[in-house]
Amino acid sequence: MQWTWYAVPALIGGGIALGLTIYASQQRQRTAAWSLGLLSLAIAIWCLGYAGELVAAGLAAKVWFARLEYVGIGSVPLLWVLYGMDYAGLRRLHGWLLVAALALPITTIALVWTNAWHHWIWTRMMLVEVGGAQMLELDHGPGFWLYIAYSYVALLIGSGLVLRTTTRSPQWYRHHGLIMICAAVAPWIGNVLYVSKLTPFPSLDLTPFGFALSMSLVWWANRQVQLLEVVPVVRSQVIDALREAVVVIDAQLRIVDVNPCACEWFGLDQQRCIGTSVKPLLERWHISAALLHQPSDQPLLVHSADGRWYELLTSGYRNQYGVNIGQIIIMRDDTERQRAEQTVRRHALTFENMLDSVMLTNDAGHIIDCNAATERIYGYARSAIIGRMLLSWLPISAEEQATIRSDVRAALAQAGRWSGEVAFRRPDGARGMAEAVVVPLSGDSAQAATLIVISRDITARLAAQAELLQQKRWFESLVAVARATAAAPDLDTTLQNALRVAVELTAAERGSIFLLDDAGKPISSILVRPDISALEHSTLVTQVFDQGLAGWVARHGQMALIENTAADERWLELPNSPYHARSVLALPIINAEQLLGVLVLLHGDVGHFSSEHSQLMQAAVAQMALSMRNAQIYAAQRTLAEQLRAARDTAEAANRAKTQFLATMSHELRTPLNAVLGYSDILLEEFRERELDELQVDVEQIQAAGHNLLGLVNDVLDLAQAEVGTMQVYWEYTDVRMLVERVAESARVQLEQNNNRLALHVNVPEPFWLTDATKVRRILSNLIGNAAKFTQSGVVTLDVTRIDTPEPTMVFVVQDTGIGMTSVQVQRMFEPFNQADSSSTRRYGGFGVGLALARKFVDILGGSIAVTSAEQVGTTIEVRLPIVSPNTAANLLEQQMSAS
C-alpha cells in the first residue's frame, strides 16, 4: 500500500456521495429520491474505488480496484437519465425498456471483469511514476470508446430533461435544476480532460476530483433549497390539473404564476401575463385590492362582466423565513349552481300547489320542509311534520325503519333513486298506503336539503285492487265448487265433492255435510267419523241435530261462526270423539228458501275461520244447494235425465257461442285501443315539441298501459279462437335464425326492465323450415317474456337445435335463473288465467294468458311442451315442433293455396 495526496479528493467525493445516499434513503417517499440515492451510491463506488486504486501497491491490486470502479462507472449514466425523468415527471422505465437500458452498462461491466480474455476495454496496463507515486496507465480498446459515447449521450439526455423542466418552472424551482446541471457538468469535464490526455498528468483520472466538487455542491444545495422537498412535477401534476382557476400574486399585486384553467377562463397568456398587474382582473370581477389582504375561509361570490358567477378564495403564502410574500387566488365557476338556485326559487309556487306530497330532508333524515299536500295526505300539520324523522309515523318498529333507510341508501347509491310502497298512520289512527319516490338533491349548508321524497296516497286504489282480487278469488272458488259438485250426477258423489272443495277453500282440517228432507230431518250425511256402524251413525246424527250446532243451524236457518268451542254452549262435545275442534264454521244449505242441508267445517286451532271464510262459503253453499238439489232431482226422478242433459247441452252451446262471439270481436275490441294509442302518439309528439316534460311522462304511461292492454286483448282473443277450433295455420318457409333474432330484439326492453341478459345458442345447419312463423314467434316471445318477468339480474337462455332422429324435430329450450316453481305450480302453469301463486299478479303483473296461449299454439302445430323447475334455481321449458317432410310440405302449401 502507498499513500498519495491524490486520493484525498476521491475520498472526499465518495464520502459525501455516501452521506447523500443515506439521506436520500431516508427521504424515499419524496419524488426523485430513489433515483438520486442510487446515483449517489454509484458515484460513491466510483470515487472510493479510484481512491483504492491510487493507494494500492502493485499492478494486480490497482487493476482489481479499477474493475471495481466500473460498477459505479457503468451505472452513473443510466441513473442520471432516470433522475432526469423523475425530475421532469416522466413515466419510469418498466419491463423490456428497463432491460434494454441496462443491457449496455451490464455488458460493459462484464467486459471489464473479463478483459484478460479479449482486451476490448483495456489493450495495455502498466505502472508509471507521477509525482512520486505509482499510477496505473491504461490504453483503451473499442469497447471503452463505445461506452464513452453512450455515457456522453446519456449525460446530454439527463441534463436536457433537467434543463427543460427548469426553464418551464417558476423562479423558485430553477435553483434546483441549475444546481444539478452544474453538479453533473463538473465531473464530466474532468473525464473529458482525462480521456483526451489534456491534463499535465495523463495517467491521473480527474473525474473523481470533479465528483468531489459536484457532491459538495449537491450537499450544499440540499441544505439551502431542500432539493428533495419540492420538485416541479408536483406543481405540474397538482396545480395545472386543477379545474379551478389559480392565480398567484406577489406583495406588489403582480402575477407570478397562473394555471391553465385560469388562462382558459380569463383569456390570459401564461408566459406574457407573468409579472403584470392583477388589477385589470380585479376590475373585471368588481373586487377591490384591499379584499385580497383579508383572507377568509368563506368564499366570496363575484359576478364577472361576461355574466358568470365565481366563488373566490384567497390565502397568503410565506417564504422559508415565515414572511408573507403574496397571495394565492382560487376561483371556482359557480354559474350552474346559481342558475339552479334561481330555478328552484321560480318553482317554489309549483312546489306548494302540487297534488302529490313533497318532503325535503337533511342528511340525518329529518324533514326540513313539505308542501300542503303532505298535510292533506298524512293528516299532520306542517309544524308537526318539520323536524320529525321521515319514517316516524310508519306503524313499524325502529329496527324495520332502520332497514328501510338502509334500503333507500343502497338504492340511491346504486341507481340514484328509490321507489316503493310504504304504510303510514294518520293522527286519528287511520292507516293508509303511499307510493313514494326518493331522489337526492345537493346543498351547501348543514340544513340544506339532501333528499326529496314525492309520495301519493294509493290507499283507495289498493283497496279497490284488493276488492277486485277478492272477487276474482271468489269467482275462482265458485267455479271450483261448481265443477266439483257438477262432476257426477249421483247424490253421494255430489256431497263428497262439495265437502272436499269446502275443506280446501277454507283450509279446514275436517268437515261434515247433512242432507235434509222437507221436514228438516237428516236423510243422508257424511260425518267426521266415517268408520262407525250404521246404527252408531244414525244415533250420532240424531244427537248432533237434537243437541248440537248442526241442529241449531237447521232450526234457525242461520250461519254459525264459533272462534272457540270451549266458550260457546251451542257446541256439543261428543263422547269418545277422536278429534277435538276449537273453531267451527256451520252454514245452512238453502235453495229457493228450502233448507236442503247443513255444512259443518272444523279446525283444531282457536280463531282459524274468519269473516272472509264465512262470506266465501255463503256464496259457495248457494252453488252447493243448486248441485245438491239437482242431485236430489236426479236420484228421485230419473225420467228427467234427458231434460237435464238437454239443459246441459244448451248451456254448453251458450258457452261455445260466447267463446265464438269473443273470437269474432277482434276488430271491435282492437279498434278503440288502436285509436287510443294513435291519439297518444299525437299528444306525445306535441308535448315533446312544446317541451312539456310532466305531461309527456303521463302520456307515455298511457301508451305503455295501452300497449299492455292491447297485448292482453290479443292473447285473450287468440286463446278464445284456439279453444273453439277456429285458429288458422299459415304455412310458410321461415329462416329459423332470423326468426330467433327478431324475437330476441323484441324481448330486449322486457329483459332490461329486470336487468336481465339473453343468451342465444342456435345450432341449425339448415335454417329454412316450413311452419307458421307468427305462432312460433308468439310461443318464444311468451316464454322469454315469462322468464324475464320472474328473473331479477339474471340470464335467460334460448337454445335452438335440430334433431333428425327418430323424426325430424326443431327443439327450442328457454331456461332462466329466476325464482322457479314448485311441482304443484308447474302442473297449473298452463291453465288460462292462472298465476304461480296468489301474489304473482300483484308482484309481477299479467293475467296468466301467455303460457296458456303458447301451449295452445304448440298443440295446433302438432308439437309438445315440457317444463322442469326448482324453487330459487330457475325454470326450463322445452318446446318440440315437428319438421314436415318435403312431400307433406308440398301438400300443405297446395291445400293452403286452394283454400285461399
FIDREN-384435 format. One record per residue (C-alpha): residue number from 0; x, y, z. Coordinates in steps of 0.1 Angstrom, whole numbers. Each point is the difference from the previous one (the first is absolute). Layout:
N
    i      X      Y      Z
  NUM      X      Y      Z
...
END
This chain:
900
    i      X      Y      Z
    0      0      0      0
    1     13     35     -9
    2    -15     33     12
    3     -5     30    -24
    4    -18     32      5
    5    -17     -5    -34
    6    -23    -24     19
    7    -14     27     23
    8    -25     16    -25
    9    -12    -34    -10
   10     -6    -10     36
   11    -18     33      7
   12    -22     -4    -30
   13     -8    -36      9
   14     -8      9     36
   15    -24     28    -10
   16    -16    -23    -25
   17     -6    -27     27
   18    -15     26     23
   19    -23     12    -27
   20    -10    -36     -7
   21     -9     -5     36
   22    -20     33      1
   23    -19     -9    -32
   24     -9    -34     14
   25    -16     17     30
   26    -20     23    -24
   27    -10    -29    -24
   28    -37     11      1
   29     11     33    -17
   30     -1      3    -38
   31     34     -9    -17
   32     15    -11     34
   33      6    -36    -10
   34     17      8    -33
   35     22     27     16
   36      9    -25     28
   37     10    -27    -25
   38     20     26    -20
   39     18     11     31
   40      8    -36      9
   41     15     -6    -35
   42     21     31      3
   43     12    -11     34
   44     11    -34    -14
   45     18     18    -29
   46     18     26     23
   47      9    -25     28
   48     12    -26    -26
   49     23     26    -16
   50     13      9     35
   51      8    -37      5
   52     17     -1    -34
   53     22     29      9
   54     12    -13     34
   55      3    -37    -11
   56     34    -14     -5
   57      8    -21    -31
   58    -16     -4    -34
   59    -24    -28     10
   60    -15     19     29
   61     -4     31    -20
   62    -17    -19    -28
   63    -24    -16     24
   64    -10     34     14
   65     -4     13    -36
   66    -24    -28     -7
   67    -19      8     32
   68     -3     36    -12
   69    -20    -11    -31
   70    -29    -12     22
   71     -5     37      6
   72     13     13    -34
   73    -24    -23    -18
   74    -30     10     21
   75      4     38      2
   76    -12     10    -36
   77    -32    -21      2
   78     -8     12     36
   79      5     36    -11
   80    -26     -5    -28
   81    -25    -16     25
   82      5     29     24
   83     -7     24    -29
   84    -32    -19     -8
   85    -12      2     37
   86      9     37      1
   87    -20      6    -31
   88    -30    -21     12
   89      3    -25    -28
   90    -11    -36      3
   91     27    -24     13
   92     15    -27    -22
   93    -16    -34      5
   94      1    -35    -15
   95     20     -4    -32
   96      9     37     -2
   97     19     -3     33
   98     17    -32    -12
   99     11     17    -32
  100     13     30     19
  101     20    -23     23
  102     15    -21    -28
  103     30     22     -9
  104     10      9     36
  105     -1    -36     11
  106     18    -11    -31
  107     28     26      6
  108      5    -11     36
  109      2    -36    -11
  110     25      9    -27
  111     21     18     27
  112      2    -31     22
  113      8    -23    -29
  114     24     24    -17
  115     29    -24      3
  116    -18    -23    -26
  117     -7     25    -27
  118     16     35      8
  119    -31     19    -12
  120      2     25     28
  121     37      3      7
  122     26    -11    -25
  123     30      8     22
  124      4      5     38
  125     32     13     16
  126     14     20     30
  127     15     35     -4
  128     15     24     24
  129    -21     32      6
  130     10     25     27
  131     19    -26     20
  132    -29    -25     -1
  133     -6    -30    -23
  134    -30      5    -22
  135    -19    -25    -22
  136      2     10    -36
  137    -25    -17    -24
  138     -3     -1    -38
  139    -37     -4     -9
  140    -16    -23    -25
  141    -31      3    -22
  142    -24    -11     28
  143     11     29     21
  144     -5     26    -27
  145    -35    -14     -7
  146     -9      4     36
  147     15     35      2
  148    -23     10    -29
  149    -30    -16     18
  150      9     18     32
  151      2     35    -16
  152    -33     -6    -18
  153    -17    -10     33
  154     16     31     16
  155    -16     22    -26
  156    -34    -17      2
  157     -2      3     38
  158     13     36      0
  159    -24      9    -27
  160    -30    -14     20
  161     11     20     31
  162      7     32    -20
  163    -33     -3    -19
  164    -20     -4     33
  165     20     29     16
  166     -7     25    -28
  167    -37     -8      2
  168     -2      4     37
  169     -5     31     22
  170     30     18     14
  171      1    -21     33
  172      4    -33    -18
  173     27     12    -23
  174     25     -1     28
  175     -4    -38      1
  176      7     -6    -37
  177     30     24     -2
  178     16    -16     30
  179     -4    -35    -15
  180     13     11    -34
  181     31     15     16
  182      5    -31     21
  183     -3    -22    -31
  184     24     20    -22
  185     29      2     25
  186     11    -37      0
  187     -6     -4    -37
  188     23     29     -8
  189     27    -19     20
  190     -9    -31    -19
  191      4     17    -34
  192     34     13     10
  193     11    -34     12
  194    -12    -19    -31
  195     15     26    -24
  196     33      0     21
  197      0     38      2
  198      9      0     37
  199     36      6     13
  200     -2    -36     14
  201    -15    -21    -27
  202     -1    -31     22
  203    -20     18     27
  204    -39     -2     -4
  205    -15     34      9
  206    -36    -13      0
  207     -1     -9     37
  208     15     34      8
  209    -30     15    -19
  210    -24    -23     20
  211     15     14     32
  212     -9     35    -11
  213    -35    -11    -13
  214     -9    -20     31
  215      9     30     22
  216    -22     22    -22
  217    -29    -24      2
  218      4     -3     38
  219      0     38      3
  220    -30      3    -23
  221    -20    -25     21
  222      7     19     32
  223     -9     34    -16
  224    -29     -6    -23
  225    -13    -34     11
  226      8    -19    -32
  227    -23    -29      8
  228    -28     20     17
  229    -17     15    -30
  230      4    -11    -37
  231    -16     19    -30
  232    -20    -31    -10
  233    -21      3     31
  234    -11     34    -10
  235     -7    -12    -35
  236    -21    -30     10
  237    -20     18     28
  238     -3     37     -9
  239     -2     -3    -38
  240    -25    -29      3
  241    -25     20     21
  242    -33      9    -16
  243      0     31     22
  244     17     31    -11
  245     32      7     20
  246     18     34     -1
  247     31      7     22
  248      9     37      6
  249     29     15     20
  250     -1     28     25
  251     -1     27    -28
  252    -31    -17    -15
  253     20    -13    -29
  254     -9    -34    -16
  255     28    -25      7
  256    -18    -32    -11
  257    -33    -12    -16
  258    -13    -34     -8
  259    -15    -10    -34
  260    -36      2     13
  261      4     37      9
  262     15      7    -34
  263    -30    -18    -17
  264    -26     18     21
  265     14     35     -1
  266     18      0    -33
  267     35      3     14
  268     33     -8    -17
  269     19    -21     26
  270     34     14    -11
  271     -9     36     -6
  272    -22      6     31
  273     29    -10     24
  274     12     33     16
  275    -31     20    -10
  276    -24     16     25
  277    -31    -19     11
  278    -21     32      3
  279    -16     -4    -35
  280    -13    -34     11
  281    -13     15     33
  282    -19     27    -19
  283    -17    -27    -21
  284    -10    -17     32
  285    -11     32     17
  286     24     -7     29
  287     21     26     18
  288     37     -9      6
  289     -6      5     38
  290    -21    -32      1
  291     30    -21    -11
  292     18      9     33
  293    -29    -14     20
  294      2    -38     -4
  295    -31    -19     11
  296    -12    -36      1
  297    -34     11    -14
  298      0      5    -38
  299     -9     33    -16
  300    -27     -1    -27
  301     10     23    -29
  302    -18      8    -33
  303     22      5    -31
  304     -7     22    -29
  305     -8    -30    -22
  306    -30     -9     22
  307     16    -29     18
  308      2     -6     38
  309     32    -10     18
  310      8    -11     36
  311     33     17     10
  312     23    -11     28
  313     33     17      9
  314     29    -12     21
  315     34     14      8
  316     32    -19     -6
  317     33      5     18
  318     37     -6     -8
  319     24    -22     20
  320      4     28     26
  321    -37      3      7
  322     -5     33    -18
  323    -32      5    -19
  324     11      6    -36
  325    -33     -2    -19
  326    -35    -14     -5
  327    -15    -31    -17
  328    -34      7    -16
  329    -21    -31     -7
  330    -32      4    -20
  331    -27    -26     -7
  332    -27      4    -26
  333    -33      1     19
  334    -22     11    -29
  335    -20    -32     -4
  336     -8     -2     38
  337    -11     36      1
  338    -23     -6    -30
  339    -13    -32     16
  340     -9     19     32
  341    -18     26    -21
  342    -20    -27    -17
  343     -9    -15     34
  344    -13     33     12
  345    -20      4    -32
  346    -16    -34      6
  347     -8      6     37
  348    -36      8     -9
  349     -3    -32    -19
  350     14    -19     30
  351    -28     14     22
  352    -28     -8    -24
  353      9    -35     -9
  354    -26    -27      6
  355     26    -25     11
  356     18      3     33
  357     35     14     -2
  358     24     -1     29
  359     36     12      3
  360     24    -17     25
  361     35      8     13
  362     29    -25      4
  363    -14    -13     32
  364    -34     -9    -15
  365    -19     28     17
  366    -27     18    -20
  367     10     36     -6
  368    -29     10    -23
  369    -32    -13    -15
  370    -29     12    -21
  371    -37      3      7
  372     -8    -34    -16
  373     21    -17     27
  374    -24     14     27
  375    -30    -11    -19
  376     12    -36     -7
  377     16     -8     33
  378    -23     21     23
  379     28     18     18
  380      5     38      1
  381     32     13    -16
  382     13     12     34
  383     -4    -36     13
  384     17    -15    -30
  385     31     22     -3
  386     28    -13     22
  387    -14    -36      3
  388     18    -30    -14
  389    -12    -10    -35
  390    -14    -34     11
  391    -11      9     35
  392    -37     -4     -7
  393      2    -34    -16
  394    -16    -28     20
  395     32    -20      2
  396     28     -5     25
  397     32     20      2
  398     19    -30    -14
  399    -22     -2    -30
  400      3     38     -5
  401     38     -4      0
  402     -3    -28    -26
  403    -21     22    -23
  404     25     29      4
  405     29    -24     -9
  406    -19    -12    -31
  407     -6     36    -11
  408     37      9      5
  409     10    -31    -20
  410    -24      8    -29
  411     11     36     -1
  412     37    -11     -2
  413     -7    -26    -27
  414    -27     15    -21
  415     -3     36     11
  416    -36     -4     11
  417    -23    -22     22
  418    -36     -7     -6
  419    -25    -22     19
  420    -31     -2     21
  421     -1      8     37
  422    -27     -2     26
  423     -8     30     22
  424    -23      9     28
  425    -20     33      4
  426     -5     17     34
  427    -35    -13      2
  428     13    -36     -2
  429    -10     -6    -36
  430     25    -19    -20
  431      9      5    -36
  432     24     -9    -27
  433     22     24    -20
  434     20     -4    -32
  435     33     19      5
  436     30     10    -21
  437     33     12     17
  438     26     18    -20
  439     31     19     12
  440      6     38      0
  441     31     20      7
  442      6     28     24
  443     28     20     18
  444    -12      6     35
  445     -7    -23     29
  446    -38      5     -5
  447      1     -3    -38
  448    -23    -26    -15
  449     17    -33     -9
  450    -31    -20     -9
  451    -33      7    -16
  452    -29    -24      7
  453    -30      1    -23
  454    -29    -22     10
  455    -36     -7    -10
  456    -28    -14     21
  457    -10    -33    -16
  458    -21    -14     28
  459    -33      2    -20
  460     16    -15    -30
  461     15    -29     19
  462    -33     -6     17
  463    -17     -1    -34
  464     27    -24    -13
  465     -4    -22     31
  466    -38      0     -5
  467      5    -11    -37
  468     25    -26     11
  469    -25    -13     26
  470    -27     -1    -25
  471     23    -19    -24
  472      8    -25     27
  473    -37     -4      8
  474     -8     -5    -36
  475     28    -27     -3
  476    -13    -16     32
  477    -35     -1    -12
  478     12    -14    -33
  479     18    -27     19
  480    -31     -7     21
  481    -21     -2    -32
  482     24    -24    -17
  483      3    -22     31
  484    -37     -2      7
  485    -10     -5    -37
  486     27    -27     -6
  487    -25    -28      6
  488    -38     -2      0
  489     -4    -24     29
  490     -7     15     34
  491     28    -17     20
  492     27     12    -24
  493    -14     35      0
  494      0      1     39
  495     36    -14      0
  496     13     26    -25
  497    -18     29     17
  498     15     -9     33
  499     35     -5    -15
  500     -1     34    -17
  501    -13     18     31
  502     29    -15     21
  503     25     11    -26
  504    -13     36     -4
  505      0      7     38
  506     31    -21      9
  507    -22    -19     25
  508     13    -32     15
  509    -33    -19     -1
  510    -36      4    -10
  511    -35    -15      0
  512    -30      5    -23
  513    -36     -9      7
  514    -28     -4    -26
  515    -35      8     14
  516    -35     -9    -12
  517    -29     24     -3
  518     -7     -3     38
  519     36      9      9
  520      9    -35     10
  521     35    -14    -11
  522     -4    -26    -27
  523     37     -3    -11
  524     32     12     15
  525     38     -1     -2
  526     16      2     35
  527     34      6     15
  528      0    -36     12
  529     -7    -22    -31
  530     12    -32     17
  531    -30     -6     23
  532    -29    -24     -5
  533    -33     10    -16
  534    -18      0     34
  535     27     21     16
  536     -1     23    -30
  537    -38      5      3
  538      3      5     38
  539     28     25     -4
  540    -19     20    -27
  541    -31      1     22
  542     20     12     30
  543     17     27    -20
  544    -33     13    -14
  545    -18     -1     33
  546     27     15     22
  547     29     13    -22
  548      9     28    -23
  549    -13    -15    -32
  550    -35     -3     15
  551      2     37     11
  552      9     11    -35
  553    -28    -21    -15
  554    -26     14     24
  555     11     36     -4
  556     10      0    -36
  557     31     21      9
  558     37     -3     -3
  559     20     -7     32
  560     37     11      3
  561     16    -13     33
  562     35     13      7
  563      4    -21     32
  564    -23    -30      6
  565      9      0     37
  566    -18     33      4
  567    -31     -7    -21
  568    -29    -21     14
  569    -13     -9    -34
  570     29    -23     -6
  571     -5    -37     11
  572     31    -19     10
  573     -8    -36     -8
  574     13    -28     21
  575     30    -21    -12
  576      5     25    -29
  577     33     -6    -18
  578      3     37     -8
  579     -4     32     21
  580    -10     31    -20
  581      7     35     13
  582    -14     21    -28
  583    -31     -9    -20
  584    -18     15    -31
  585    -35    -14     -6
  586    -23     12    -28
  587    -35     -9    -12
  588     -3    -12    -36
  589    -31     17    -13
  590    -15     -1    -35
  591    -31     22     -8
  592     -6      5     38
  593      0    -38      5
  594     25    -14     24
  595     18    -29    -17
  596     28     -6     24
  597     27     12     25
  598     38      3     -7
  599     23     -1     31
  600     37      8     -3
  601     25     -7     29
  602     35     10     10
  603     21     -7     31
  604     13     36      4
  605    -19     27     17
  606    -12     28    -23
  607     10    -18    -32
  608    -31     10    -20
  609     -4     37     -9
  610    -28     21    -13
  611     15     -3    -35
  612     -4    -38      3
  613    -36      5     10
  614     -8     23    -29
  615     17    -23    -25
  616    -18    -31     12
  617    -34     19      1
  618      5      5    -37
  619     13    -35     -5
  620    -29    -18     18
  621    -25     17    -25
  622     18    -19    -27
  623      1    -31     21
  624    -37      3      6
  625     -7      1    -37
  626     22    -30     -6
  627    -15    -19     29
  628    -35      8    -12
  629      9    -12    -34
  630     14    -31     14
  631    -32     -6     20
  632    -21      5    -30
  633     23    -24    -20
  634     -3    -26     27
  635    -38      4      5
  636    -10      5    -36
  637     23    -17    -25
  638    -26      7    -26
  639     12     36     -1
  640     35    -11    -10
  641     -6      8    -37
  642    -13     35      9
  643     31      6     22
  644     22    -12    -28
  645    -17     24    -24
  646      4     28     25
  647     37     -8      3
  648      4     -1    -38
  649    -17     33     -2
  650     24     15     26
  651     30    -14    -18
  652    -13     14    -33
  653     -4     34     16
  654     35     -3     13
  655     13     -8    -35
  656    -21     28    -14
  657     16     23     25
  658     35    -12     -9
  659     -8      3    -37
  660    -13     35      6
  661     32     10     18
  662     20    -15    -28
  663    -18     21    -27
  664      2     32     21
  665     37      6     -9
  666     -7     31    -22
  667    -25     16     24
  668     24     -4     30
  669     32     10    -17
  670    -13     30    -19
  671     -6     23     31
  672     33    -11     15
  673     18      9    -32
  674    -18     33      0
  675     12      7     36
  676     36     -9     -9
  677     -2     21    -32
  678    -12     31     18
  679     25     -5     28
  680     28      0    -27
  681    -14     33    -13
  682     -1     15     35
  683     35    -13      9
  684     15     16    -32
  685    -17     33      8
  686     11      0     37
  687     36     -7    -12
  688     -1     30    -23
  689    -13     22     28
  690     24    -15     25
  691    -28     -9     24
  692     20    -27     18
  693    -25     -7     28
  694    -29     -5    -24
  695     23    -21    -23
  696      6    -24     29
  697    -38     -4      5
  698     -6     -7    -37
  699     29    -25      0
  700    -17    -18     28
  701    -33      0    -20
  702     19    -15    -29
  703     16    -27     21
  704    -33    -10     16
  705    -17      0    -35
  706     26    -22    -15
  707     -2    -23     30
  708    -38     -2     -3
  709      2     -5    -37
  710     23    -30      5
  711    -23    -14     26
  712    -30      4    -23
  713     19    -17    -28
  714      9    -29     23
  715    -35     -5     13
  716    -15      1    -35
  717     26    -24    -14
  718     -7    -23     29
  719    -37      1     -7
  720      6     -8    -37
  721     22    -29     10
  722    -25    -14     24
  723    -29      0    -26
  724     23    -14    -27
  725     -2     29    -24
  726     37      8      2
  727     16     -1    -35
  728     35    -13     -7
  729     19     20    -27
  730     28    -22    -13
  731     31     17    -14
  732     38     -6     -3
  733     17     18     27
  734     37      7      9
  735      1    -12     36
  736     32     20      7
  737    -16     33    -11
  738    -32     -9     19
  739     19     -5     32
  740     20     32     -4
  741    -33     20     -5
  742    -14    -16     32
  743     31      9     19
  744     -2     36    -12
  745    -36      4      9
  746      6    -14     35
  747     30     24      7
  748    -21     26     18
  749    -18    -26     22
  750     33    -16      9
  751     16     34      9
  752    -28      9     24
  753     13    -26     25
  754     37      4    -10
  755      1    -34    -18
  756     21    -12    -29
  757    -10    -23    -29
  758     24    -27    -12
  759     -8    -15    -35
  760     14    -33    -12
  761    -12    -11    -35
  762     13    -33    -14
  763    -21     -5    -31
  764     20    -11    -31
  765    -30      5    -23
  766    -18     32     11
  767    -30     -1    -23
  768    -30    -18     15
  769    -37     -2    -10
  770    -22     12     29
  771    -23     28     12
  772     27     26      8
  773    -25     23     18
  774    -10    -27     24
  775     35    -11      7
  776     10     36      6
  777    -29      4     24
  778     10    -32     18
  779     36     11      5
  780     -9     36      9
  781    -25    -12     27
  782     25    -25     15
  783     29     26      0
  784    -23     27     14
  785    -11    -23     28
  786     36     -9      8
  787     11     36      0
  788    -30     10     23
  789     10    -25     27
  790     38      5     -2
  791     19     28     16
  792     35      9    -11
  793      5    -34    -16
  794      4    -18    -33
  795    -28    -13    -24
  796     14    -25    -25
  797    -16    -11    -33
  798     14    -31    -16
  799    -11    -11    -34
  800     10    -33    -15
  801    -12    -24    -27
  802     -4    -37      8
  803     -3    -24    -30
  804     -6    -33     19
  805    -23    -17      4
  806    -21     27    -17
  807     12     35    -12
  808     -8     24     28
  809      8     37      8
  810      7      3     37
  811     -2     34     19
  812     12      1     36
  813     -6     31     21
  814     19      0     33
  815      1     27     27
  816     17      5     34
  817    -31     14     16
  818    -22     -9     31
  819    -10    -34    -13
  820    -32    -19      8
  821    -12    -28     21
  822    -13    -32    -15
  823    -36     11      7
  824      6     33    -17
  825     15    -18    -30
  826    -31    -21     -4
  827    -22     31     -1
  828     22     24    -20
  829    -17     -6    -34
  830    -35      5     13
  831    -17     32    -13
  832     -2     30     24
  833     22    -18     25
  834     31     13     18
  835     26    -19     20
  836    -15     13     33
  837    -25     26     11
  838     26     28      3
  839     15     -4    -35
  840    -25     23    -17
  841      7     28     25
  842     38     -5     -1
  843      7     -9    -36
  844    -31     10    -20
  845    -19    -18    -27
  846    -31    -23      1
  847     15    -34     -7
  848    -10     -1    -37
  849     34      0    -17
  850     11    -36     10
  851    -35    -14     -7
  852      1     16    -35
  853     35    -14     -6
  854    -13    -35      9
  855    -29      4    -24
  856     23     11    -28
  857     23    -30      6
  858    -30    -24     -1
  859    -13     16    -32
  860     35     -4    -17
  861      1    -37     11
  862     28      5     25
  863      6     -6     37
  864     11     21     30
  865     17    -12     32
  866      9     19     32
  867     26     -6     27
  868      4     24     29
  869     14      4     35
  870     -6     28     25
  871     28     26      1
  872     19    -18    -28
  873    -20      7    -31
  874    -23    -14    -27
  875      7    -19    -32
  876    -27     -3    -27
  877      6    -22    -30
  878    -22      4    -32
  879      2    -27    -27
  880    -16      8    -34
  881      0    -25    -29
  882     19      6    -33
  883    -23    -12    -27
  884     14    -20    -30
  885      3     16    -34
  886    -30    -20    -13
  887    -21     11     29
  888     12     36     -3
  889    -11      1    -37
  890    -34    -14      9
  891     -5     25     28
  892     10     30    -22
  893    -23    -13    -28
  894    -30     -3     24
  895      7     34     15
  896      1     16    -35
  897    -32    -18    -10
  898    -18     12     31
  899     11     36     -5
END
